Amino acid sequence: MISRRITLWRWTIRALAFAFFVYGGWAFARYTGSLAPASPAVDFVAERQPLLDTYPPSAVCRFTAYGQAIKGCIVELLSRSLTEGASVARILPYLAVFILLSFLLGRWWCGWVCPLGTTGDLLDALRARLGRGYWNIPARLRLGARVTNYSLLGVTLAASYLFRPARFTTPGECRVYLPFCKICPARVTCPVAAAAAPSWWGGFANGLETFFTFAMWITLAFFLLAFLAMRRLWCHFCPIGLCSSWFNRGGGLALLKDAGRCNRCGACADACPMGLTHMRDEKQRADISSPQCILCLRCVETCPRDNCLTLKFFGRTVLRSRLPIPR
């Protein structure tokens, strides 16, 4: 077992990433005061020049106070591009950056960078502090989440294409603009963490606004419950993580297992925040990289068998499990 160094490094990186993505816009606005908004709340359609003109592969909301650290998430990029009819040449640089980062690190972004995941893990830590147990995630629920994942992404992109603002006088009248953003928990949690009111708590002006209002609150309640009652259940449904999961196999990072060294103690399965068990159960394949794995490396950290689990980056060993040595 590798002491707690991995957990320490992960929380350090996550704290820095959270500070940058949520509060980075403040520093940007301070040096270019002309772009700072008049009020803490950010208009839903308005956009300002971000610190980094890119879309990282993690759930980062651009609707936070006092400027933007980044352009947004990959689902926002795809949704906006379909709504606005953006040319391939315009979005290709953003897609290239996203694909490159995802190819290099896969869903590592979910486990080490994503501010929404960090918020959820703080809720999980609160649950543990209160001495409350958690429900195990059944395999059928994970499978159903995967289907829901694709369905949610598909509906989001289809709605973005079908309800284009060209049919309206102004973009603000397009009530289906960025449909997933209207219900994404990050749109509430990121602004609240930045000490500002969310840009849109909801509206009841018409049937569609009412639908999105209730959908947003239901999604937020599910997000809170998913971390307080289970371990990262939300990450099985998140369409943003889905896009990065396509690169968990065949990308730069690979999680490998030497089945001959495994005694199936279950330490890896118990430690996995995603509720995955294939690390323990796999008896044949060496590559146990999974689309649902967020590469938090808790399995490698807790495995008590020397070289049983190994993380490799393009074939080069980065980390391996070790037998604990009593002091």
Kinemage of the C-alpha trace (Angstrom):
@kinemage 1
@onewidth
@group {chain A} dominant
@subgroup {mainchain}
@vectorlist {calphas} color= white
{ca met a 1} P 0.000 0.000 0.000
{ca ile a 2} L 1.347 3.417 -0.953
{ca ser a 3} L 0.739 5.519 2.180
{ca arg a 4} L -1.691 8.374 1.593
{ca arg a 5} L 0.478 10.261 -0.844
{ca ile a 6} L -1.895 9.777 -3.766
{ca thr a 7} L -4.857 11.109 -1.796
{ca leu a 8} L -2.789 14.070 -0.595
{ca trp a 9} L -1.659 14.913 -4.124
{ca arg a 10} L -5.171 14.515 -5.479
{ca trp a 11} L -6.753 16.845 -2.937
{ca thr a 12} L -3.973 19.389 -3.458
{ca ile a 13} L -4.501 19.410 -7.226
{ca arg a 14} L -8.254 19.539 -6.805
{ca ala a 15} L -8.055 22.492 -4.425
{ca leu a 16} L -5.850 24.390 -6.866
{ca ala a 17} L -8.115 23.505 -9.809
{ca phe a 18} L -11.212 24.537 -7.877
{ca ala a 19} L -9.625 27.855 -6.935
{ca phe a 20} L -8.628 28.536 -10.527
{ca phe a 21} L -11.862 27.559 -12.243
{ca val a 22} L -14.216 29.135 -9.691
{ca tyr a 23} L -12.203 32.174 -8.619
{ca gly a 24} L -9.838 32.642 -11.560
{ca gly a 25} L -12.265 35.001 -13.226
{ca trp a 26} L -12.010 37.335 -10.256
{ca ala a 27} L -8.286 37.877 -10.850
{ca phe a 28} L -8.987 38.380 -14.543
{ca ala a 29} L -11.669 40.979 -13.838
{ca arg a 30} L -9.404 42.768 -11.361
{ca tyr a 31} L -6.760 43.384 -14.023
{ca thr a 32} L -9.275 44.250 -16.715
{ca gly a 33} L -11.899 46.026 -14.736
{ca ser a 34} L -13.862 47.079 -17.804
{ca leu a 35} L -15.042 43.495 -18.220
{ca ala a 36} L -16.253 43.072 -14.643
{ca pro a 37} L -20.057 42.782 -14.491
{ca ala a 38} L -22.070 45.454 -12.710
{ca ser a 39} L -23.662 42.852 -10.428
{ca pro a 40} L -22.415 39.515 -9.028
{ca ala a 41} L -24.952 37.541 -11.023
{ca val a 42} L -23.971 36.664 -14.565
{ca asp a 43} L -26.420 36.974 -17.408
{ca phe a 44} L -27.225 33.580 -18.883
{ca val a 45} L -26.541 34.509 -22.505
{ca ala a 46} L -23.847 37.163 -22.055
{ca glu a 47} L -20.230 36.086 -22.446
{ca arg a 48} L -16.910 37.754 -21.641
{ca gln a 49} L -13.387 36.947 -22.724
{ca pro a 50} L -12.015 34.209 -20.436
{ca leu a 51} L -8.560 33.723 -19.016
{ca leu a 52} L -8.099 30.556 -21.082
{ca asp a 53} L -9.899 30.412 -24.392
{ca thr a 54} L -10.622 26.699 -24.240
{ca tyr a 55} L -13.061 24.005 -23.105
{ca pro a 56} L -11.378 21.605 -20.645
{ca pro a 57} L -12.725 18.042 -20.281
{ca ser a 58} L -14.360 18.588 -16.889
{ca ala a 59} L -17.575 20.014 -15.469
{ca val a 60} L -16.639 23.682 -15.234
{ca cys a 61} L -19.427 26.264 -15.409
{ca arg a 62} L -18.694 29.603 -17.069
{ca phe a 63} L -21.697 31.232 -15.405
{ca thr a 64} L -19.806 32.403 -12.331
{ca ala a 65} L -19.257 35.864 -10.952
{ca tyr a 66} L -16.739 38.451 -12.126
{ca gly a 67} L -15.505 37.037 -15.365
{ca gln a 68} L -14.653 33.592 -16.653
{ca ala a 69} L -11.613 31.405 -16.146
{ca ile a 70} L -12.421 29.256 -19.193
{ca lys a 71} L -14.931 29.131 -22.031
{ca gly a 72} L -17.022 26.321 -20.545
{ca cys a 73} L -17.400 22.544 -20.705
{ca ile a 74} L -17.407 20.297 -23.761
{ca val a 75} L -21.198 19.798 -23.652
{ca glu a 76} L -21.657 23.568 -23.773
{ca leu a 77} L -19.322 23.773 -26.772
{ca leu a 78} L -21.236 21.113 -28.712
{ca ser a 79} L -24.622 22.503 -27.712
{ca arg a 80} L -23.776 26.101 -28.583
{ca ser a 81} L -22.176 25.099 -31.861
{ca leu a 82} L -25.318 23.269 -32.962
{ca thr a 83} L -27.581 26.107 -31.820
{ca glu a 84} L -25.554 28.850 -33.468
{ca gly a 85} L -24.718 26.844 -36.584
{ca ala a 86} L -20.983 27.333 -36.010
{ca ser a 87} L -18.666 26.172 -38.758
{ca val a 88} L -16.350 23.216 -38.286
{ca ala a 89} L -13.354 25.514 -38.742
{ca arg a 90} L -14.529 27.631 -35.812
{ca ile a 91} L -14.925 24.809 -33.295
{ca leu a 92} L -12.125 22.565 -34.552
{ca pro a 93} L -9.373 24.189 -32.408
{ca tyr a 94} L -11.481 23.738 -29.268
{ca leu a 95} L -12.287 20.141 -30.154
{ca ala a 96} L -8.626 19.467 -30.884
{ca val a 97} L -7.597 20.701 -27.418
{ca phe a 98} L -10.347 18.674 -25.756
{ca ile a 99} L -9.456 15.512 -27.677
{ca leu a 100} L -5.751 15.934 -26.975
{ca leu a 101} L -6.247 16.434 -23.226
{ca ser a 102} L -8.738 13.564 -23.040
{ca phe a 103} L -6.471 11.284 -25.060
{ca leu a 104} L -3.563 12.007 -22.733
{ca leu a 105} L -5.430 11.656 -19.426
{ca gly a 106} L -8.930 10.256 -20.037
{ca arg a 107} L -11.321 10.664 -17.103
{ca trp a 108} L -8.435 11.680 -14.860
{ca trp a 109} L -10.010 15.108 -15.244
{ca cys a 110} L -13.115 13.873 -13.404
{ca gly a 111} L -11.179 12.515 -10.446
{ca trp a 112} L -8.522 15.202 -10.102
{ca val a 113} L -9.789 18.472 -11.614
{ca cys a 114} L -13.580 18.697 -11.959
{ca pro a 115} L -14.949 21.337 -9.514
{ca leu a 116} L -18.335 19.624 -9.530
{ca gly a 117} L -16.708 16.351 -8.476
{ca thr a 118} L -14.743 18.188 -5.799
{ca thr a 119} L -17.961 19.686 -4.449
{ca gly a 120} L -19.522 16.241 -4.413
{ca asp a 121} L -16.582 14.677 -2.612
{ca leu a 122} L -16.791 17.375 0.046
{ca leu a 123} L -20.395 16.271 0.559
{ca asp a 124} L -19.170 12.678 0.746
{ca ala a 125} L -16.591 13.695 3.356
{ca leu a 126} L -19.356 15.417 5.320
{ca arg a 127} L -21.402 12.218 5.233
{ca ala a 128} L -18.418 10.239 6.535
{ca arg a 129} L -17.776 12.851 9.238
{ca leu a 130} L -21.360 12.456 10.418
{ca gly a 131} L -20.810 8.709 10.650
{ca arg a 132} L -23.379 7.894 8.004
{ca gly a 133} L -22.912 4.889 5.779
{ca tyr a 134} L -23.571 4.800 2.046
{ca trp a 135} L -25.519 2.621 -0.307
{ca asn a 136} L -23.506 0.443 -2.639
{ca ile a 137} L -24.140 1.098 -6.311
{ca pro a 138} L -25.637 -2.049 -7.898
{ca ala a 139} L -24.223 -3.121 -11.246
{ca arg a 140} L -27.650 -2.718 -12.868
{ca leu a 141} L -27.842 0.876 -11.700
{ca arg a 142} L -24.427 1.623 -13.218
{ca leu a 143} L -25.549 0.044 -16.489
{ca gly a 144} L -28.787 2.029 -16.439
{ca ala a 145} L -26.827 5.192 -15.715
{ca arg a 146} L -24.705 4.570 -18.792
{ca val a 147} L -27.817 4.333 -20.961
{ca thr a 148} L -29.246 7.470 -19.329
{ca asn a 149} L -25.909 9.170 -19.877
{ca tyr a 150} L -26.015 8.694 -23.641
{ca ser a 151} L -29.715 9.561 -23.737
{ca leu a 152} L -29.192 12.835 -21.875
{ca leu a 153} L -26.337 13.843 -24.150
{ca gly a 154} L -28.331 12.874 -27.241
{ca val a 155} L -31.429 14.818 -26.167
{ca thr a 156} L -29.277 17.848 -25.304
{ca leu a 157} L -27.607 17.935 -28.706
{ca ala a 158} L -30.829 17.191 -30.582
{ca ala a 159} L -32.691 20.010 -28.785
{ca ser a 160} L -29.799 22.390 -29.426
{ca tyr a 161} L -30.028 21.701 -33.144
{ca leu a 162} L -33.818 21.695 -33.471
{ca phe a 163} L -34.538 24.840 -31.444
{ca arg a 164} L -32.196 27.315 -33.071
{ca pro a 165} L -32.415 31.013 -32.145
{ca ala a 166} L -32.592 31.951 -35.826
{ca arg a 167} L -36.337 31.477 -35.419
{ca phe a 168} L -36.455 34.155 -32.716
{ca thr a 169} L -35.990 37.905 -32.723
{ca thr a 170} L -33.168 37.791 -30.137
{ca pro a 171} L -31.086 34.881 -28.770
{ca gly a 172} L -32.509 35.529 -25.297
{ca glu a 173} L -35.940 34.491 -26.542
{ca cys a 174} L -34.700 31.022 -27.354
{ca arg a 175} L -35.900 29.205 -24.252
{ca val a 176} L -34.026 26.007 -25.124
{ca tyr a 177} L -30.653 27.734 -25.440
{ca leu a 178} L -28.008 25.463 -23.828
{ca pro a 179} L -30.595 22.992 -22.469
{ca phe a 180} L -28.207 20.970 -20.301
{ca cys a 181} L -26.742 24.140 -18.778
{ca lys a 182} L -30.243 25.021 -17.568
{ca ile a 183} L -30.320 21.919 -15.341
{ca cys a 184} L -26.614 21.252 -14.657
{ca pro a 185} L -25.749 21.355 -10.909
{ca ala a 186} L -22.519 23.234 -11.731
{ca arg a 187} L -24.581 26.227 -12.773
{ca val a 188} L -25.775 26.550 -9.188
{ca thr a 189} L -22.802 25.228 -7.195
{ca cys a 190} L -20.038 27.175 -9.005
{ca pro a 191} L -21.641 30.628 -8.628
{ca val a 192} L -22.630 29.889 -4.999
{ca ala a 193} L -19.034 28.846 -4.260
{ca ala a 194} L -17.963 32.158 -5.799
{ca ala a 195} L -20.176 33.995 -3.288
{ca ala a 196} L -22.701 35.120 -5.886
{ca ala a 197} L -26.273 34.335 -6.729
{ca pro a 198} L -26.700 31.798 -9.557
{ca ser a 199} L -27.481 33.416 -12.862
{ca trp a 200} L -30.877 31.757 -13.079
{ca trp a 201} L -32.768 30.158 -10.191
{ca gly a 202} L -35.719 29.507 -12.438
{ca gly a 203} L -38.731 31.081 -14.038
{ca phe a 204} L -42.415 30.369 -14.461
{ca ala a 205} L -43.292 32.724 -17.328
{ca asn a 206} L -44.399 29.867 -19.571
{ca gly a 207} L -44.615 26.110 -19.681
{ca leu a 208} L -41.083 25.581 -20.977
{ca glu a 209} L -39.485 27.812 -18.348
{ca thr a 210} L -41.492 26.066 -15.662
{ca phe a 211} L -40.298 22.696 -16.947
{ca phe a 212} L -36.644 23.739 -16.819
{ca thr a 213} L -37.116 25.249 -13.370
{ca phe a 214} L -38.439 22.008 -11.918
{ca ala a 215} L -35.885 19.969 -13.884
{ca met a 216} L -33.057 22.088 -12.458
{ca trp a 217} L -34.167 21.647 -8.867
{ca ile a 218} L -34.765 17.924 -9.340
{ca thr a 219} L -31.293 17.528 -10.857
{ca leu a 220} L -29.701 19.521 -8.031
{ca ala a 221} L -31.521 17.428 -5.429
{ca phe a 222} L -30.376 14.256 -7.172
{ca phe a 223} L -26.792 15.559 -7.256
{ca leu a 224} L -26.829 16.222 -3.505
{ca leu a 225} L -28.422 12.855 -2.771
{ca ala a 226} L -26.008 11.075 -5.108
{ca phe a 227} L -23.048 12.148 -2.967
{ca leu a 228} L -24.685 12.141 0.453
{ca ala a 229} L -26.270 8.695 0.073
{ca met a 230} L -23.945 7.013 -2.439
{ca arg a 231} L -20.400 7.505 -3.672
{ca arg a 232} L -20.147 9.629 -6.824
{ca leu a 233} L -23.353 8.258 -8.301
{ca trp a 234} L -23.724 11.535 -10.196
{ca cys a 235} L -20.518 10.825 -12.139
{ca his a 236} L -22.190 7.789 -13.717
{ca phe a 237} L -24.861 10.082 -15.198
{ca cys a 238} L -22.743 13.131 -16.075
{ca pro a 239} L -22.666 13.669 -19.889
{ca ile a 240} L -19.517 15.778 -19.545
{ca gly a 241} L -17.631 12.862 -18.013
{ca leu a 242} L -19.127 10.634 -20.699
{ca cys a 243} L -17.266 12.539 -23.411
{ca ser a 244} L -13.943 12.014 -21.613
{ca ser a 245} L -14.706 8.349 -20.871
{ca trp a 246} L -14.347 7.472 -24.556
{ca phe a 247} L -10.598 7.948 -24.128
{ca asn a 248} L -10.159 5.788 -21.024
{ca arg a 249} L -9.184 2.908 -23.288
{ca gly a 250} L -6.689 3.439 -26.034
{ca gly a 251} L -5.470 6.722 -24.573
{ca gly a 252} L -2.297 7.647 -22.763
{ca leu a 253} L -3.181 6.311 -19.311
{ca ala a 254} L -3.831 2.621 -18.709
{ca leu a 255} L -4.656 0.788 -15.485
{ca leu a 256} L -3.210 -2.732 -15.522
{ca lys a 257} L -3.636 -5.742 -13.263
{ca asp a 258} L -1.434 -8.786 -12.694
{ca ala a 259} L -4.122 -11.369 -11.906
{ca gly a 260} L -1.504 -13.819 -10.648
{ca arg a 261} L -0.619 -11.490 -7.785
{ca cys a 262} L -4.223 -10.721 -6.807
{ca asn a 263} L -5.719 -12.553 -3.816
{ca arg a 264} L -9.121 -10.827 -4.305
{ca cys a 265} L -9.058 -9.213 -0.883
{ca gly a 266} L -11.457 -6.565 -2.159
{ca ala a 267} L -9.486 -3.562 -0.882
{ca cys a 268} L -9.603 -1.937 -4.328
{ca ala a 269} L -13.366 -2.381 -4.685
{ca asp a 270} L -14.000 -1.034 -1.182
{ca ala a 271} L -11.873 2.039 -1.898
{ca cys a 272} L -13.333 2.850 -5.329
{ca pro a 273} L -15.521 5.979 -5.077
{ca met a 274} L -17.338 4.975 -8.264
{ca gly a 275} L -18.441 1.651 -6.780
{ca leu a 276} L -16.580 -0.366 -9.428
{ca thr a 277} L -15.633 -3.983 -8.688
{ca his a 278} L -13.985 -5.162 -11.906
{ca met a 279} L -10.512 -4.468 -10.466
{ca arg a 280} L -11.155 -7.229 -7.939
{ca asp a 281} L -13.125 -9.583 -10.173
{ca glu a 282} L -11.077 -9.534 -13.382
{ca lys a 283} L -9.114 -12.762 -13.802
{ca gln a 284} L -7.981 -12.683 -17.428
{ca arg a 285} L -7.455 -9.236 -18.960
{ca ala a 286} L -4.382 -7.271 -18.016
{ca asp a 287} L -5.826 -3.898 -19.037
{ca ile a 288} L -8.658 -3.111 -16.629
{ca ser a 289} L -9.194 0.465 -17.793
{ca ser a 290} L -12.909 1.214 -17.659
{ca pro a 291} L -14.970 4.062 -19.160
{ca gln a 292} L -16.541 4.610 -15.738
{ca cys a 293} L -13.199 4.832 -13.920
{ca ile a 294} L -12.214 8.388 -12.922
{ca leu a 295} L -8.566 7.385 -12.382
{ca cys a 296} L -8.515 8.605 -8.789
{ca leu a 297} L -6.030 5.742 -8.174
{ca arg a 298} L -7.490 4.848 -4.800
{ca cys a 299} L -7.357 1.215 -5.895
{ca val a 300} L -3.598 1.440 -6.481
{ca glu a 301} L -3.171 3.304 -3.217
{ca thr a 302} L -4.982 0.699 -1.126
{ca cys a 303} L -3.923 -2.517 -2.891
{ca pro a 304} L -1.723 -4.503 -0.442
{ca arg a 305} L -0.007 -6.621 -3.125
{ca asp a 306} L 3.296 -5.623 -4.716
{ca asn a 307} L 2.913 -4.749 -8.426
{ca cys a 308} L -0.619 -6.118 -8.598
{ca leu a 309} L -2.070 -2.861 -9.929
{ca thr a 310} L -0.044 -0.569 -12.167
{ca leu a 311} L -0.736 2.757 -13.830
{ca lys a 312} L 1.103 3.289 -17.105
{ca phe a 313} L 1.410 6.309 -19.368
{ca phe a 314} L 2.059 5.251 -22.968
{ca gly a 315} L 3.625 2.036 -21.699
{ca arg a 316} L 5.842 3.639 -19.054
{ca thr a 317} L 5.112 2.791 -15.422
{ca val a 318} L 3.965 5.798 -13.417
{ca leu a 319} L 2.662 4.133 -10.274
{ca arg a 320} L 2.317 0.647 -8.860
{ca ser a 321} L 0.813 -0.919 -5.746
{ca arg a 322} L 3.145 -1.836 -2.900
{ca leu a 323} L 3.020 -4.110 0.120
{ca pro a 324} L 2.727 -2.049 3.316
{ca ile a 325} L 5.827 -2.203 5.455
{ca pro a 326} L 5.083 -1.990 9.201
{ca arg a 327} L 7.054 0.646 11.029
